[in-house]
Amino acid sequence: LEGDQMTQMLERARLEFGQAGYNHNAWFFGDAGLSIPRWTGYKLGFQLVSDYLNRTQQTAAQARHVNAETVLNTLEVHT
């Protein structure tokens, strides 16, 4: 994701967080018709976890039991 795409895609993803009917294939493999670039889900996930670990000063091993809701409630994506 380039430029402001990370922020834009995060805003779009926030609308679908926790929804059972989200389009997994579109978010993770891309969908030109939905304007979702390839690998968006992976890129957002990596960024969210990285930001969380940096903010909390934890290693991945230390944060292994943190649930997704905790991470999502402290969202802050940097491009």
Buried (B, 14 or more C-beta within 10 A) or exposed (E): BEEEEBEEBBEBBEEEEEEEEBBEEBBBBBBEEEEBEBBBBEBBBEBBBEBBBEEBEEEEEEBEEBEEEEBBEEBEBEE
